[in-house]
Amino acid sequence: MTPEIRPIREDELPAYLEALTTAFQERPNIERIAREIGALWDLDRTRAALDGDRICGTFRSWPTELTVPGGARLAAAAVSAVTVLPTHRRRGILRAMVGSEHGSMRERGETVALLYASEYPIYGRFGYGAACREASWTVDVAATGFHRPIQGTIELVSPDTTSRDAIRNVFDTWRLSQAGEIRRRDHGWDFDLGLREEFWGPGWKGFLALHRDAAGEVDGYARYHVEEKWERRQPRNTLVVDELHALDDPARATLWRFLAEMDWVATIKASRRTPSDPLPWLLTNARAAELGEVGDGLWVRLFDVPQALAARSYERAGRLVLEVIDEESPGGRIRVDLDAGPDGATCRATDRPADLTIHVGALGAVYLGGRRLRDAVLPGGVDEHRPGALGEADDLFRTLDEPWCSTFF
């Protein structure tokens, strides 16, 4: 079949959601969701695949910006709701939707596309690379103390528009220095705090703690909820950290300590954190913090390679001519001259002989500095035209601090 690929109309939202939730094996209230989503989605950024008059595939994106090493921010498209009905698999539908929306992203001037992969093998075919890792942390609070005393003050507040604005300000300040983080949607904050009724499933019902510095300014926060558990008539609750961010180390350490020393709590669990979280170093018994579920987080797909490579910073100096294989580029590849160092970088298209040829997915994986290029090239291969070029590029793209995106979409 040759599917028709196009944005949907508002009256097609129920059919679009029916296809989306069927592919995700869910049975929510479609009509209610359609009423709510109409005001939140930009339908021009949806893509539907139609088999006759039936929607058999879905794809959508929303605009954001990505912080890259050095603090620059790039216009980005966050990809979500990617499905194909089980009756229509392996007919080229996904590739057609990807090609259509990728073309629109390029026309809008979005330098990169971002996504979280429900299944790992899918998106490398379309030029995405797994650029960030994420992990869960579990802390046995009875087995440890903290090195640092409480600094500043902690205030438990009710989720409302005032506290929402306070934590959004903290997050927006923090994300500007965190490679891999993105700008969040305004309505997402209301869902995160339970200020807006959730229509996909149960809403958030938890607690919000603010950290204030010596001047009384909010410089950190933690959202959390508690899972009740009793053993032999003793409380053994698990405190689930939904989100914790702070603008400096003392505020971050104080928030962790506040949560760990709460009555009735035996265990802390925090998901979608970075594997390089310094949490164990805050504890008098680092073994009390257990790292688990380490895996891929944010995936990155570069559209404008020269702009992306020139925008980020580099901790080492180097120059190389990089040929990037990309089936979406004219001629199937682009060759750039990258001259980079701690003082800045330039990157321009060139016809000079390439030092190194790699796949665009490998470049996406290493772009934020957290992955090794020598590893990222293994799936798609590499051509080293100048001896030592792979090692030089590997060193050039790496950063001391690991990128992290705490925002799931």
Secondary structure, 3 states (H helix, E strand, C coil): CCCEEECCCHHHHHHHHHHHHHHCCCCCCHHHHHHHHCCCCCHHHEEEEEECCEEEEEEEEEEEEEECCCCCEEEEEEEEEEEECHHHCCCCHHHHHHHHHHHHHHHHCCCEEEEECCCCCCHHHHCCEECCEEEEEEEEHHHCCECCCCCCEEEEECCCHHHHHHHHHHHHHHHCCCCCCECCCHHHHHHHCCCCCCCCCCCCCCEEEEEECCCCCEEEEEEEEEECCEECCEECEEEEEEEEEECCHHHHHHHHHHHHCCCCEEEEEEEEECCCCCHHHHECCHHHEEEEEEEECEEEEECCHHHHHHHCCCCCCEEEEEEEECCCCHHHEEEEEEEEECCEEEEEECCCCCCEEEEHHHHHHHCCCCCCHHHHCCCCCCEECCCCHHHHHHHHHCCCCCCCCCCCC
